[in-house]
Each structure stands twice: as structure tokens, then as C-alpha cells.
């Protein structure tokens, strides 16, 4: 009869690679509050602890009202609250405060210019020193970006885009200290030598040498008088005897009276009591006002007619009125606060203003006698006539565009329903070459945060953490799924650590940040809240500290992460629960990679077994003959005596495990809090 095998006789050799983002250096301040860093792998649970958090250095602080938005754009960070925005240069560690006319919805930059999208259908453009140089009036929204030299602004499910020269200051000279003139209106006055149709727009200046954008356009038409006016007295009729004087004016449908013909006259007597007038029509006119008087130059009665003739035989009803001959266009508008002068721009086609006259009042009379100065007015860069336009997303699940990102020369349009991708022909940048692709990916992106790390897109929301990969969404949070509900996903960001790329999501109610290292495919924690972290053009990882919730006030700061290198020893503890069955193990061999030589302690349970010096990228093998101990818990502890920064990023361990094999496989890792 065969002997029954003891559990300890069953041996399983397991090889496991542990990718660890760990920190450890010399002993520091014992009074520092302990912090924890954790990592997870596919089978065993790792618990990493350092007893001092990696410090950061504040380089910007400001007191805010209700902080309503934040955006980072490579070198610059933008923090806005109401109609004010702090623009922080994270490289030079300087900042300016910019105030715009309405509440800011988005802030960003392009080349050396700052852009602010506001709630009141405006896009403001500033120089880096905070000097306002433009206000665009044709787009509004709460998301924007620059793609292929155009400014794209999202409003609802409409995506407006500007012309490609929207950032060219030389083509648009804008003002500070005042606003675009409002409510231009057209009236007419007597006198003047004008005729024809003209289109007017107004700009304002506060006297600083710059000019605002243009007002809305108004149209004015001065019709020519009819020509070839003839007069003839004939028999019949009932006109009283005497000489009658006539002039004929063009008349529009609104009742505006324009320039009149020259005066003609005829005499009625006892035989000829009918006077007939006829004329050649003026272009665009089908109504006329015939003026009559009984003395030269004293026409004081009129009758309106259609057609090109009139028979005055004593039966017509003439209306008494002072003679009016309008040949002057009068433009009025509301005063712009702070404005000291205005320019009235005029053109003969709509949106084709090519000349201006400068005035100091809010009224301008164009009587044909002005000296018009040729020039190019500020452009409305979102008009199709200027090379701009818009795209309307008509997908049935889309009500609003939520995010805009440019990656790999394509514009990713994240909506509240689907993801769309806009591409443009390499050979042409005209709107007709735009191509909008529905990716087929559905997710309410309006409730998500998007983080771009080295051309990878991560989507974080209350349902999970996803990576956008080859036009699919790949869920990556299997090991940390139970943590999702505790995360403040709207404050997700990214940072670099030892040239490794990391996604960072702070917890809502704990001083912790859940992190994911892309290169090592491992999750870990930072022992503080890294809020909206980002990487600037110097490769520095920056984070917000003290971010108030909406409606709260307080002080906020921007920090450089990992800027003070002073850390405590690091422990790695391998402690699989094995479904509460004790699982004995000992080390067969090990490989450890670090950036520095360090001291390593190896132990089972609570007993130290050996101390070894880990060389730089050293390879430690042959532990089985030297470690004749076994235990439930196997652990490592590292320390480094210099002031240099130590980084452990790879541990490869081959364990000999004693016990039932099926107890080990298929185990779900336990999150160690």
C-alpha cells in the first residue's frame, strides 16, 4: 500500500517577474508622517512602503475665488476663475494674470499667443505679456484647440474653425481697453453726392494704437435719380392757370427719399390745363416721389407713383411737405466703453470693406465728400468668406462635443456619445479636404477625463479606466477595479518618473494617488494627491496642490513633483494569502535591477536570513543552497547610504513553493490598503 504523501513533499517551482516603481535612499526626518506606495502583479501581492513621501517644490501660489477650470499646454498652465486667468510659465516659473470680458471656459496657446474662449460668444487673443490683441465674435463654446494652423472651437455639437492666418498679428491690429462697437444703424440725410450700395462696419480704439474687431455689418443704398425728365402741357384737365415746377426723386420700399432730378417747369393756361411728366427709370427703383411747387426752387408738395410717368390734370391729391433730397448715409452706433475714436470701414460688397474714415463721435455722415483711406480691416476669421467655417455632427447620440485633442496629426473629437476623428489632406488644408470619421466607439466622454501621455490616450471616468489603442477602448483597471469609486477622476493627469510615463488619478477623500506605469504595466500609489499633473517642455512633472472644489475659495499652488530627493528605506513584501492556507516557500534564485548599489536584507516571516550588497544592475543567483529557511511570508528590504536617488524598477524571483499546487493558481490579488 502506497504511503500517503505529505503536503510539504509537493514542490512547485514558480518564476515571477515583479515590475516595481519603488523609491528609497538615506534615512531622513523621523517625524515625517509615514506614507505608502503599493504595487500589484498578476499573482502575489506586493506591499511597498517608504516612510517619507517624495517632496515637491511650489513655484506658483495664488488665492482664488471659485476655481472653474484648469488646462496645461506644454510649457504653460492656465488656471481660471470667473473672467480672470492665471497664465503660469512652468519653465521660467513666472506668471501673469489676464482679465477678459466674460467668464472663461477654456484657455490655451499657439506659438506666442494666448487664447481664451468665453461664455459670451467670444474668443480673446493676448500676447504673452497679457496685452489683448484680438476679440473674435463669431464662435463660442467651452472647448478649443489648434489643429493644422486653425483654431477649432466646440459649441454644442458644432465645431467652428478659423482661417489658417487667425494668429497673424500683422493682418489684424487689435485694441486694448475697449470693446467692439455695438448696434450700428443706418439713416439718411439730405445733401450729399453719394449713390450706390455700401456696406459698413465699425471698429474702436482706446487711443493705444490698436483697434478692436469689427462690428456687425450694416447696408445702405443711395439710389440715383431718374434721368431724362421731360414735361409737356396739353389741352384738357382742370389745373389752375399758372407755372408749375417739378422734380422727381427715387423712393425705396421703406419710404426713404433719395436724390432728385433737375427742375423742370410748364405753364397751364385757359386751354392747356394738363401737364404730363415722363422719365427714364433709375436702376433698382420702381417707386418715385414727384415734387411740385409754384415757384422755382420751392417744391413743397409731393405724390408717390409707380411707373415712369405722371399726368397732373388737377385731380391728384398732393401732400404738403418740405422738399427732401437724401444723398447722405448716416451711421450711428452705441459708444464703446473706454473708446476715444472709431473707424468706419466701407466696401461695395458684403464683408468686403477696403477703406476707412476715422471719427471721434458715434455718428458718421457719408455724403460722398470724405477722404477714404485704403486698408485691410480686422478679419472675422470664422467666416467662410475668410477661410473659416463649421462642422455639424448630426449623429443621433451626440448633443455636445466634450473634448478636443490633436494626436498624430489627427483631431480627436470626443462627444457625449461617440468618438470622431477629423483628418485633413496632407497636400491641402482647405475645408473641402476635411474628412470626419466615426470611430464606432461609444462612451459618454463628457463625464470623463482625458489624459494624453506620449501619444497614448487614457480615458478615466466613474465606470473605469481605459486606454485608446488601435481605434478600440481597452480596459486596464482589472487589478484596481475596486478602487474606481474612490477616485477623483476629473482631476486625472500624467507625470514622468525616471523617464517612465505614468497615469495619475487622485483619490477623493484620501491623501493618495493611484498611478499606472505604462512601460512596466504596473499599478502603484503615491502617498499624496497629484492633481491634474502634467509634464512641461523641460520634462518636469508638475501638479496642483490645494485645488478647491467648485464653489469653494482658497489658495492653490503649482508644484514640481519629485524635486526634493530625500527618502526612507523601501520594503517589498510577498504575502499571497493562498486562501488562508499556509504556503511555505524559499528562494531558488533572484535578479534585481536598480540604478545604484544598495544594501538588501532578505527574510522569511519575521526573521532576517541574509544581508547582501546589490550591485548596480547586479544579478543575484543561487539562493537555494544558502537560504535553508522556509516561511509563509518572504520579504526584501533595501536601503542606500548615499544622498543619491535610488530607484528599484525590476525584481525577478524564482521561488520554490511547498504545498498544494491548485491553491496558488487563479488567485485574485488583494489590494493592500
VENRADA-V283631 format. One record per residue. N is the residue number from 0. PSI is psi in whole degrees, -180 to 180 (999 if undefined). OMEGA is omega in whole degrees, 0 to 359 (NA if undefined). D_CENTER is the distance of its C-alpha to the mean C-alpha in Angstrom with 2 decimals. Layout:
N_PSI_OMEGA_D_CENTER ; N_PSI_OMEGA_D_CENTER
This chain:
0_130_184_79.81 ; 1_144_178_76.56 ; 2_138_177_75.31 ; 3_130_184_72.19 ; 4_136_174_69.27 ; 5_153_180_67.72 ; 6_-39_183_63.91 ; 7_-15_178_63.77 ; 8_-16_181_65.42 ; 9_116_185_62.41 ; 10_132_176_60.23 ; 11_126_177_56.74 ; 12_122_183_55.08 ; 13_133_175_51.29 ; 14_126_184_48.94 ; 15_133_175_45.44 ; 16_130_179_42.61 ; 17_116_176_40.53 ; 18_116_190_37.22 ; 19_127_172_36.62 ; 20_94_188_33.94 ; 21_161_182_36.32 ; 22_138_174_36.85 ; 23_137_169_40.17 ; 24_-145_187_41.94 ; 25_162_178_44.53 ; 26_139_183_45.57 ; 27_-143_186_43.74 ; 28_118_183_43.86 ; 29_-16_181_45.75 ; 30_-6_181_44.32 ; 31_137_179_40.77 ; 32_129_182_39.63 ; 33_146_174_39.80 ; 34_164_183_36.69 ; 35_142_170_36.55 ; 36_132_185_34.91 ; 37_150_175_35.55 ; 38_154_178_35.42 ; 39_145_172_36.42 ; 40_-175_187_38.17 ; 41_-29_184_39.56 ; 42_-71_183_43.02 ; 43_163_176_43.88 ; 44_133_177_41.98 ; 45_136_174_41.03 ; 46_115_181_40.78 ; 47_133_179_39.60 ; 48_132_167_40.01 ; 49_150_189_39.53 ; 50_12_172_40.79 ; 51_132_184_38.31 ; 52_151_174_34.53 ; 53_119_186_32.72 ; 54_159_174_31.78 ; 55_163_182_28.60 ; 56_125_178_28.38 ; 57_134_176_26.24 ; 58_-2_177_24.87 ; 59_131_174_22.75 ; 60_149_178_23.57 ; 61_148_175_22.61 ; 62_130_185_23.73 ; 63_157_162_21.18 ; 64_-127_176_21.61 ; 65_110_180_19.61 ; 66_117_188_16.67 ; 67_-10_180_13.88 ; 68_159_179_10.99 ; 69_143_176_10.63 ; 70_142_175_8.62 ; 71_137_186_10.72 ; 72_79_182_10.36 ; 73_-103_185_13.99 ; 74_-29_190_15.95 ; 75_146_174_13.82 ; 76_143_184_12.88 ; 77_125_178_11.12 ; 78_120_184_12.91 ; 79_151_181_12.64 ; 80_114_186_15.31 ; 81_-130_181_15.88 ; 82_17_179_15.36 ; 83_149_181_15.73 ; 84_132_171_13.71 ; 85_124_176_15.54 ; 86_114_188_14.48 ; 87_124_172_16.73 ; 88_105_186_18.17 ; 89_-10_177_19.30 ; 90_-53_179_21.75 ; 91_-8_179_23.59 ; 92_44_176_23.09 ; 93_166_180_22.30 ; 94_158_172_19.85 ; 95_156_176_19.22 ; 96_129_182_18.33 ; 97_134_177_16.37 ; 98_129_179_17.05 ; 99_180_187_15.43 ; 100_-24_183_17.08 ; 101_175_179_15.33 ; 102_135_182_13.69 ; 103_137_175_10.23 ; 104_-27_180_7.76 ; 105_146_176_4.70 ; 106_143_179_5.87 ; 107_-172_184_6.31 ; 108_164_174_9.20 ; 109_126_187_11.22 ; 110_-122_184_14.97 ; 111_28_184_16.17 ; 112_150_177_13.67 ; 113_144_180_11.08 ; 114_139_179_8.34 ; 115_123_174_7.76 ; 116_130_185_6.84 ; 117_174_183_9.98 ; 118_-9_188_12.23 ; 119_47_173_14.65 ; 120_41_180_13.41 ; 121_148_170_12.37 ; 122_118_181_10.06 ; 123_144_178_11.80 ; 124_130_182_12.60 ; 125_156_165_14.76 ; 126_168_181_17.07 ; 127_-21_178_17.20 ; 128_7_177_20.05 ; 129_8_180_18.11 ; 130_122_180_19.70 ; 131_130_179_17.88 ; 132_-2_176_18.30 ; 133_154_170_16.45 ; 134_114_177_15.37 ; 135_140_189_14.33 ; 136_3_190_15.74 ; 137_2_180_15.28 ; 138_146_174_11.85 ; 139_168_181_10.34 ; 140_-171_182_8.34 ; 141_15_173_6.37 ; 142_144_180_3.64 ; 143_161_173_2.55 ; 144_170_176_4.87 ; 145_127_181_8.39 ; 146_126_180_11.32 ; 147_39_177_14.90 ; 148_6_178_14.38 ; 149_148_174_12.34 ; 150_120_178_9.00 ; 151_131_180_7.86 ; 152_126_181_6.56 ; 153_135_176_7.86 ; 154_108_186_10.58 ; 155_-127_176_13.22 ; 156_18_175_14.47 ; 157_135_179_13.74 ; 158_105_178_11.37 ; 159_148_174_11.65 ; 160_146_184_11.97 ; 161_178_170_13.36 ; 162_166_184_16.51 ; 163_-13_181_16.84 ; 164_27_183_18.00 ; 165_-26_184_15.16 ; 166_1_185_15.23 ; 167_103_182_19.05 ; 168_-32_184_20.31 ; 169_-22_181_23.81 ; 170_-12_181_23.18 ; 171_112_182_21.55 ; 172_108_189_23.21 ; 173_164_189_21.47 ; 174_159_169_22.88 ; 175_160_172_22.47 ; 176_6_178_24.28 ; 177_-180_185_24.24 ; 178_168_179_22.40 ; 179_133_178_22.69 ; 180_143_183_26.13 ; 181_157_172_26.35 ; 182_51_174_28.97 ; 183_142_181_30.85 ; 184_157_181_34.16 ; 185_132_169_37.06 ; 186_175_181_40.76 ; 187_150_180_43.86 ; 188_161_182_46.78 ; 189_166_181_50.19 ; 190_-177_178_51.06 ; 191_162_182_49.05 ; 192_11_181_49.38 ; 193_154_165_46.05 ; 194_154_181_45.86 ; 195_-180_180_43.23 ; 196_133_180_39.66 ; 197_152_179_36.87 ; 198_130_188_33.14 ; 199_144_169_31.85 ; 200_154_185_28.57 ; 201_139_170_28.43 ; 202_160_185_26.49 ; 203_159_177_27.22 ; 204_144_175_27.83 ; 205_6_178_28.66 ; 206_8_182_31.04 ; 207_5_180_28.97 ; 208_-12_179_29.13 ; 209_167_181_25.73 ; 210_146_179_25.00 ; 211_175_168_22.33 ; 212_177_186_20.90 ; 213_151_174_23.35 ; 214_178_171_24.42 ; 215_158_185_24.92 ; 216_142_171_27.83 ; 217_149_184_31.41 ; 218_140_177_34.35 ; 219_140_179_37.95 ; 220_126_171_41.10 ; 221_111_183_44.46 ; 222_147_173_47.07 ; 223_156_172_50.09 ; 224_159_173_53.51 ; 225_164_182_55.78 ; 226_170_175_58.32 ; 227_49_179_62.04 ; 228_125_178_63.12 ; 229_157_182_66.81 ; 230_144_182_69.29 ; 231_128_174_72.69 ; 232_138_184_75.27 ; 233_169_183_77.36 ; 234_157_179_80.07 ; 235_174_180_79.45 ; 236_-175_185_77.11 ; 237_21_178_77.55 ; 238_141_174_75.81 ; 239_149_181_77.68 ; 240_141_179_79.35 ; 241_174_180_77.40 ; 242_134_182_74.82 ; 243_140_182_71.20 ; 244_137_186_68.14 ; 245_149_168_64.91 ; 246_154_182_61.36 ; 247_129_179_58.61 ; 248_150_171_54.87 ; 249_149_185_51.96 ; 250_134_177_50.27 ; 251_177_185_46.91 ; 252_-23_179_46.24 ; 253_-1_179_44.80 ; 254_8_177_48.10 ; 255_133_183_46.99 ; 256_135_184_49.98 ; 257_-170_187_49.72 ; 258_147_186_52.13 ; 259_165_176_55.72 ; 260_175_170_58.43 ; 261_165_185_61.37 ; 262_139_172_64.20 ; 263_161_182_67.10 ; 264_158_176_70.23 ; 265_158_184_73.21 ; 266_131_174_76.36 ; 267_140_178_77.63 ; 268_-165_183_81.40 ; 269_-21_181_84.05 ; 270_-49_184_83.60 ; 271_99_182_79.94 ; 272_20_177_77.87 ; 273_133_177_74.73 ; 274_128_182_72.05 ; 275_130_176_69.60 ; 276_145_173_66.29 ; 277_156_184_64.25 ; 278_165_175_61.27 ; 279_132_187_58.89 ; 280_152_173_55.47 ; 281_149_182_52.36 ; 282_129_176_49.43 ; 283_5_185_47.12 ; 284_134_175_49.51 ; 285_7_175_51.69 ; 286_148_183_52.76 ; 287_154_174_54.82 ; 288_121_179_56.32 ; 289_121_180_59.96 ; 290_146_180_61.16 ; 291_145_175_64.90 ; 292_167_181_67.14 ; 293_8_175_70.83 ; 294_150_182_70.48 ; 295_131_178_68.78 ; 296_14_184_65.23 ; 297_40_178_65.48 ; 298_124_184_63.66 ; 299_17_176_62.98 ; 300_152_177_62.87 ; 301_161_171_60.61 ; 302_139_181_60.30 ; 303_138_183_57.29 ; 304_158_167_58.05 ; 305_159_184_56.52 ; 306_-169_187_58.11 ; 307_31_177_59.69 ; 308_162_178_63.01 ; 309_136_176_64.65 ; 310_112_180_68.27 ; 311_97_185_69.33 ; 312_16_178_72.68 ; 313_-2_181_72.79 ; 314_-7_182_71.15 ; 315_152_176_67.48 ; 316_110_181_65.79 ; 317_140_181_64.37 ; 318_128_180_61.80 ; 319_133_179_62.40 ; 320_156_175_59.44 ; 321_142_181_58.79 ; 322_132_178_57.98 ; 323_133_177_54.24 ; 324_89_185_53.01 ; 325_121_174_49.22 ; 326_15_182_47.93 ; 327_131_174_45.20 ; 328_130_180_41.57 ; 329_119_179_40.31 ; 330_129_175_36.54 ; 331_157_179_35.52 ; 332_166_178_32.20 ; 333_144_179_31.10 ; 334_138_175_31.09 ; 335_129_180_27.79 ; 336_130_178_28.00 ; 337_-7_183_28.89 ; 338_139_176_29.57 ; 339_-14_178_32.86 ; 340_165_184_32.89 ; 341_156_170_31.43 ; 342_128_175_31.41 ; 343_114_181_32.49 ; 344_140_183_31.35 ; 345_144_174_33.58 ; 346_165_182_33.82 ; 347_-4_175_36.15 ; 348_157_181_33.54 ; 349_134_182_30.43 ; 350_27_179_27.37 ; 351_41_181_29.85 ; 352_130_186_30.42 ; 353_0_182_32.26 ; 354_158_183_34.14 ; 355_160_170_33.96 ; 356_138_183_36.30 ; 357_134_181_35.51 ; 358_167_180_36.76 ; 359_0_178_36.73 ; 360_179_180_37.11 ; 361_23_176_35.17 ; 362_137_178_37.78 ; 363_131_179_38.48 ; 364_118_179_41.54 ; 365_98_183_41.54 ; 366_10_179_45.28 ; 367_2_183_45.34 ; 368_1_185_46.61 ; 369_158_175_43.39 ; 370_95_182_42.60 ; 371_137_182_39.21 ; 372_126_181_37.27 ; 373_146_179_35.52 ; 374_177_177_31.91 ; 375_117_182_28.37 ; 376_167_172_26.26 ; 377_140_186_22.52 ; 378_146_170_20.78 ; 379_94_195_18.70 ; 380_-10_180_16.50 ; 381_-4_179_15.37 ; 382_144_177_19.07 ; 383_-31_179_20.85 ; 384_-19_179_23.60 ; 385_7_180_21.40 ; 386_3_177_20.09 ; 387_-164_179_17.00 ; 388_-158_180_17.00 ; 389_158_174_15.51 ; 390_135_179_16.14 ; 391_120_178_17.43 ; 392_114_187_17.81 ; 393_15_179_21.27 ; 394_138_186_21.98 ; 395_-21_181_24.10 ; 396_-1_188_22.31 ; 397_127_172_18.79 ; 398_-22_184_17.72 ; 399_140_172_13.98 ; 400_127_187_11.13 ; 401_-41_184_10.10 ; 402_150_175_8.16 ; 403_127_178_7.32 ; 404_140_176_9.30 ; 405_119_180_11.50 ; 406_132_177_14.99 ; 407_44_176_18.32 ; 408_29_173_17.17 ; 409_147_180_15.90 ; 410_116_178_12.65 ; 411_124_183_12.87 ; 412_103_180_11.85 ; 413_123_182_12.69 ; 414_-178_177_13.96 ; 415_4_179_16.29 ; 416_-47_186_19.14 ; 417_168_173_18.79 ; 418_128_176_17.04 ; 419_152_181_16.78 ; 420_125_179_16.64 ; 421_128_175_16.11 ; 422_157_182_18.33 ; 423_143_178_19.56 ; 424_138_178_23.09 ; 425_-35_184_23.85 ; 426_-17_185_26.26 ; 427_146_179_24.17 ; 428_21_181_20.65 ; 429_151_183_21.58 ; 430_-31_181_20.06 ; 431_-15_179_23.41 ; 432_0_178_22.94 ; 433_141_178_19.83 ; 434_119_183_20.91 ; 435_121_183_19.27 ; 436_132_172_20.93 ; 437_116_184_21.33 ; 438_-18_184_21.74 ; 439_0_180_23.99 ; 440_122_182_22.32 ; 441_127_176_22.13 ; 442_141_177_20.52 ; 443_81_187_18.71 ; 444_-16_177_15.49 ; 445_-21_178_14.13 ; 446_16_185_16.73 ; 447_162_167_15.87 ; 448_140_178_14.22 ; 449_131_180_13.29 ; 450_126_179_14.62 ; 451_123_181_15.02 ; 452_113_178_18.32 ; 453_52_177_20.02 ; 454_12_172_18.61 ; 455_140_179_19.46 ; 456_127_175_17.22 ; 457_137_179_18.41 ; 458_125_183_17.79 ; 459_122_173_19.14 ; 460_-173_186_20.11 ; 461_-9_179_23.26 ; 462_-20_182_25.12 ; 463_-176_180_24.90 ; 464_125_188_23.32 ; 465_154_172_22.67 ; 466_130_178_22.21 ; 467_117_187_20.95 ; 468_122_179_23.83 ; 469_52_176_25.16 ; 470_28_173_23.34 ; 471_158_174_24.69 ; 472_120_180_23.73 ; 473_120_180_26.24 ; 474_131_186_26.95 ; 475_10_189_27.79 ; 476_24_184_28.68 ; 477_-41_183_32.33 ; 478_-18_185_33.73 ; 479_22_185_31.54 ; 480_-32_181_31.17 ; 481_-6_180_33.04 ; 482_-12_189_30.45 ; 483_-44_184_27.42 ; 484_-16_181_28.15 ; 485_-3_187_28.33 ; 486_149_175_24.90 ; 487_79_192_21.85 ; 488_-22_179_19.54 ; 489_-11_180_16.34 ; 490_22_179_16.97 ; 491_154_179_17.55 ; 492_-160_183_16.93 ; 493_154_172_18.88 ; 494_162_174_21.54 ; 495_140_177_24.25 ; 496_118_184_27.85 ; 497_43_178_30.72 ; 498_18_175_28.50 ; 499_144_186_27.88 ; 500_132_185_24.48 ; 501_138_169_23.99 ; 502_137_183_21.80 ; 503_127_179_22.01 ; 504_111_181_21.95 ; 505_154_172_23.51 ; 506_155_182_26.10 ; 507_-40_188_25.76 ; 508_15_178_29.20 ; 509_151_176_30.46 ; 510_63_181_29.94 ; 511_156_174_29.22 ; 512_125_174_26.47 ; 513_130_185_26.96 ; 514_150_177_26.26 ; 515_120_178_26.61 ; 516_119_185_27.78 ; 517_-47_185_26.81 ; 518_-37_182_29.71 ; 519_-7_181_32.33 ; 520_52_184_31.07 ; 521_146_176_32.01 ; 522_145_176_30.77 ; 523_177_181_31.49 ; 524_146_165_30.68 ; 525_143_185_29.80 ; 526_36_174_31.76 ; 527_171_182_28.92 ; 528_113_173_25.41 ; 529_104_190_22.77 ; 530_123_178_19.60 ; 531_43_183_16.13 ; 532_151_181_18.00 ; 533_167_182_16.63 ; 534_127_181_18.43 ; 535_-178_185_18.12 ; 536_-13_174_19.53 ; 537_1_182_22.96 ; 538_9_178_23.03 ; 539_137_175_23.12 ; 540_127_183_21.91 ; 541_153_181_20.34 ; 542_151_174_20.08 ; 543_147_175_19.62 ; 544_136_178_22.89 ; 545_26_182_23.71 ; 546_113_180_20.43 ; 547_152_175_21.54 ; 548_159_179_21.04 ; 549_134_181_19.49 ; 550_-10_179_22.05 ; 551_156_175_23.62 ; 552_163_179_24.04 ; 553_-173_180_24.98 ; 554_136_180_24.56 ; 555_152_183_21.95 ; 556_151_171_22.32 ; 557_133_183_20.78 ; 558_152_164_23.43 ; 559_119_182_24.37 ; 560_151_175_25.70 ; 561_31_185_29.25 ; 562_-13_176_30.01 ; 563_113_188_33.47 ; 564_91_179_35.68 ; 565_103_190_38.40 ; 566_165_179_39.09 ; 567_171_180_41.95 ; 568_155_183_43.84 ; 569_138_175_42.30 ; 570_141_172_44.07 ; 571_123_184_43.71 ; 572_121_178_45.59 ; 573_114_187_46.35 ; 574_66_176_47.55 ; 575_138_183_47.52 ; 576_-24_179_49.04 ; 577_40_179_50.94 ; 578_41_177_51.22 ; 579_12_174_53.15 ; 580_127_180_55.73 ; 581_132_186_56.51 ; 582_107_183_55.55 ; 583_149_185_57.33 ; 584_156_167_55.94 ; 585_160_189_56.52 ; 586_130_174_54.74 ; 587_-47_174_55.95 ; 588_167_186_53.68 ; 589_146_173_50.34 ; 590_128_181_47.86 ; 591_133_177_45.47 ; 592_127_176_42.90 ; 593_173_177_41.66 ; 594_-8_180_40.57 ; 595_157_168_43.61 ; 596_144_183_47.16 ; 597_167_177_47.55 ; 598_134_182_50.15 ; 599_134_172_50.09 ; 600_135_180_52.10 ; 601_136_181_52.90 ; 602_157_170_54.22 ; 603_133_185_55.31 ; 604_-123_182_55.08 ; 605_16_186_55.81 ; 606_127_173_57.92 ; 607_140_179_56.96 ; 608_-48_185_58.39 ; 609_152_171_57.63 ; 610_132_181_55.69 ; 611_152_173_54.52 ; 612_120_178_52.70 ; 613_116_179_49.69 ; 614_166_179_49.51 ; 615_121_186_46.38 ; 616_39_183_45.31 ; 617_160_179_48.76 ; 618_108_182_50.32 ; 619_120_184_52.45 ; 620_173_174_54.75 ; 621_39_181_58.08 ; 622_-22_184_57.47 ; 623_-46_180_59.65 ; 624_-19_183_62.98 ; 625_-25_182_61.94 ; 626_91_182_60.36 ; 627_47_179_63.11 ; 628_156_175_61.31 ; 629_156_181_59.48 ; 630_170_178_57.35 ; 631_-39_183_54.82 ; 632_128_174_52.05 ; 633_134_184_51.35 ; 634_160_178_49.20 ; 635_148_173_48.21 ; 636_134_183_47.47 ; 637_147_172_46.23 ; 638_158_184_46.45 ; 639_130_192_46.13 ; 640_-13_182_48.12 ; 641_179_177_46.26 ; 642_4_182_43.28 ; 643_164_184_41.22 ; 644_126_181_38.41 ; 645_141_185_39.64 ; 646_114_177_37.62 ; 647_121_185_39.22 ; 648_-1_180_37.30 ; 649_127_174_39.99 ; 650_124_178_43.15 ; 651_120_186_45.32 ; 652_133_170_48.19 ; 653_117_183_51.12 ; 654_146_167_52.79 ; 655_119_184_56.12 ; 656_136_180_55.83 ; 657_125_179_58.93 ; 658_-177_182_59.00 ; 659_130_185_58.28 ; 660_-42_186_55.79 ; 661_-7_175_54.18 ; 662_-21_189_53.21 ; 663_-43_185_50.66 ; 664_151_176_48.78 ; 665_11_181_46.18 ; 666_136_176_45.44 ; 667_125_181_42.10 ; 668_144_178_40.70 ; 669_128_178_40.74 ; 670_125_183_37.81 ; 671_108_183_39.37 ; 672_999_NA_37.92
